[in-house]
Amino acid sequence: MKKLVLFDLDGTLITSGMCGKEGLDTALENITGKKPQYSLQLITGNTDSKNFGMIFELVKGRKIKPAEFKKLKEEYLKVLPQMVKKNQKIKKIKNIKGIEKFLTLLSKQKDICLGLGTGNFEKAAYIKLEPSGLGKYFKTGGFGDNCIDRAKMLAEGVKNAEKFFKNKFTPENVYIVGDTYKDIVAAKENGYHSAVVITDPSSPELKKLYRAAAELEEKDFTDLNTWSVWLDIKSDPKGVKRGNYIMPASAIEHVFFSRTGIDEDRLKMFRIKKYEKLPSGKLF
């Protein structure tokens, strides 16, 4: 049975500096004559479609019209390469540690299919990936061109991958890798597996990330054994010793229990595949 692994981009594959925000701010200023004032946290983890509408409304005090959205998107894609070069020059754009080795490993697995699951516009995603050379691993995926909602973007990414790979992927065979709680929430809303790289341990939203309870939490991709066990493409090289922790029923539970420890509250969250099943109906 083939598995589909969709990767977020910013903060997951690469650190992109401020090129996305700077690109949006510059494009908006070029069109409206006004430079928006807002924090990076406001737009982190959202789709570009959502952010463009939200920041336009912040500046203009009204909702963006379709023609205005199209014009803003075109201007953004025009200025983004400049912002990428600028951030690359000051070494703000870097590959997340271990990612290339991990992608190389996955690309050699006959039962693993790779794709992007990013809120970036499709063209913007590949512009951002160009300095890293990682774009070659991704030929399909879900993007923020037509989706405001991140969960819908991931579902669209799965459909696109099914067409590209000519293979049906059931939810239990879809794996989402991101870096924010929004990635986890979107994955669980679809019933997909989820893992996060915690590349910013000082993030003000770290508590939300832990609360969302991904199946795997890592600081980067250097521990290939753990990532491989999570994807069930490799057994634990150390084996499982009874009594160390609850004997897992699957490779995913094995990773969860052995890497994160047992916390009853987080254990409940981990076992909930879709957040509408929460008694409160809400995560936060």
N, C-alpha and C positions, 0 to 999 in steps of 0.2 A: 504494500500500500504506500503510495507516494505521499510525502509531506510537503506542505508549502510554508516557507519561512518568509515573512514580510518584515522588512527593517524600516524603522523610522530613520530620518536623516540627521537633522540638527541635534547634536548632543548624543547621538547614538552611533552613527557611522563616523561623523567628523564633528569637531568644534568649528563653527562657522563664523566666529566672532560676532560682529554686529551687522554683517552684510545684508541680511534680510530686512532688518528694521531700518537700516540706513537707506536701503533701496526704496522701501515704501515711503519713508519720510521725504526723500528727494523727489520721487515721482509725484507725490501729493503736492509738494511745494511748487514743482514745475507747472502743475496744472491749475492749482487754486491760488498760488501766491502766498499760502500760509503753511508754516511748518508746525506739525502737530507736536504736542507735549504729552508724553505718557511713558510709563515704565515698560521695560522689556517683559516683565512678568505678566502684564496684561495680555500679551499676544502669544506667549510661550505655550506650545502644545495645541494651538488652534490650527484650523485650515486657513490657507491664504484667503479663500473666499470669505470666510467669516471675518478675518482681520481687516480686509480691505473695506468691507461694508461698515464695520465697527469704527475704524479710525476715520473714515470719511465722514461719518455721522458726528464724530467727536469734533471735527474741524468745522463742518458746514451746518451742523445742527439739524440735519434732516437725513433721511435714508437715501442711499445712492441709487441712481437710476441705471438701468441696464447699459445704456450708451456710455454713461460716465464710468461704470465699472470696466467696460471693455477698453476705454481710453486709458484708465488708470493702470490696468493690467499691462497694456502695450508699453506704456511709459516705464513701468517697473522692470519689465523684461529688457528694455533698452538700456537702463542705467545699472541693472544688477551686475553685469560683467565687470564694470568699473569698480563697484564696491567689493567684489570678490578679489580682484587684483590688489586693491588697497589693503584689505585684511590679510591677504596672503603675504604681501610685502612686509607687513609688521608682525608676521608669524602668528596671526590669530586663527588661521585655518590649519588644523592639524587632524590627522587620523586618530581616532580613539585607539588606545594601545591594544595591540593584538588583533585588530579587526581584519587586516589583510590576510593573516595566517588563517583566521577562522573562516573567512569567505573562500579562501583557496581550498581549505579542507571540505567545506560544504559543497563547493562546485564539483568536487570529484566523487560525490556520493550519488549513485544512480537513482536513489529514491528521494532525493532532496531537490526541491525546486525553489529558486530564489526570486524575490520581488521586493519592490519598495512599498511601504505603507506610510506615506508622508503627507502632511498637510500642505506641502509646497505645491505650487503649480508644476505641471510635468516639466515644462521647459526650464523653469527655475531650479528644479531639483538637479537636473543634469548640468546646469551652469555651475551650481555650488559644488558638485562632485568632481568637476573637471580637474582641479588642481591635485586631488587625491588619487586619481586614476581608478577609483572604485566603481565608476559608472559602468565599466565593462561587465560587471557581475549581474547587472540588473537590466532586463529587457522588457519588463512589464511591471504592473503594480497598481496601487490606488493613489490618487493624487487629489489636491485641493481645488482643482479647476471647477468642478461642478457640485462639490459637496461642502455645505456649511458644517454639517455634523460629522465628527470624526469616525463614529461607529459606522455610518453609512459609507464613508470613504474607504474603510477597510473592507466592508462587504463588496463594494465595487471593485476593489483591488483583487479580491478572490475571484470574482467573475471574470475579470480581465485575464487573470492567470490561468483560469480554466480554459479560456479560448486559446491563449498562447501555447500552453503546454498540452492542450487537447486531453485534459484529465479532470475528473470531478474530485474536488476536495471537500470532504465533510468537515464540519467544525472541529471535531476531535483531531483532525490532521492538519490544522492550521495553527501556526505558531507566530506570535507577534513579539517583536523585540523593540523596545522603546526606552525612553529615559524620564518620562513624567507619569504622574498618576493618571493623566488623561489617556495615555496609551493603554494603560491597564484597564481602565473603565471601558474604553471603546472595544477592547478585545473581549472582555467579559460580557458586554452587552450582546455580542455575537456568539458567545459560547466558545471562543478561541482560547488557546493557551497563551500565557503572557510571561515575559521576562523583561527586566529592566537593568540598564547599566546606570549606576548612580555616579555620574560624572561630576556632579556639583553637590557635594555633601553639605554645603552651606546654604543650599536653597531654602527659602522661607516656606516652600511647599513640601518639604521633606516628610513631615508628619502625614500629609495626605497620601504621599507615595507609599509609605509603610502601611497605612490604613487600607489602601487599595489591595494589598496582599498579592503581589505577583508570585508566580510559581518559583521564580528564580530572581535573586538580586545579586548583582556583581558590580565591582568597581570598573571593570573593563572586560576585555575578551582574552586575557592572557591565560586563564585557566581553561584550556581546551577540553580537558577531561570532564569538568563539570558541565560545560555547555553541551558536550557530546552526550552525556548521560541524560540531560534534560530533553534532548531531541530523540533519545532512545536509539542512537546510532552507535553507542558504545556502552558496555557495562562498567560499573564502578571498578577501577583497577585494584582498589583496596578491599573490595568485598563488603558485605554487610555483617556486622557483629551484633547479634541479638543482645538487647539490654542497653545498648548505647542510645538508642532512640526507638520510637515506635517503628516496627517493621513495615516498610512501605508496601503498598499494593502495586505500585507502578514506578517506572523510572522517574517520573515527574515528582511523585510524593517522596521518593528517595532523595532527590535533590533538595526539595523544600525542607524536609525535616533535618537533613544533615547540615545544611548551610545556614539556615535561619534560626534554628532552635525552636522549641515548642512554646507557644503563647496561645492560650485558649481563644482569646478574642481574634487574633490573626488567623488562627486555625479555622475558625468558623468562616472568616472572610475568604480564606483560601478555597474552601470547599464550595462556596457559592459561585456558580458559574455565570449566573446572570443576576445583576443587582436588584432587579424588580422582585426577586425572591426574598430580599431582606424584609424582616417584619415591619420596618419603618418605610420600606420602599425607596429609601435614600441611603447613599453612602456617607455623605457628610452633613 
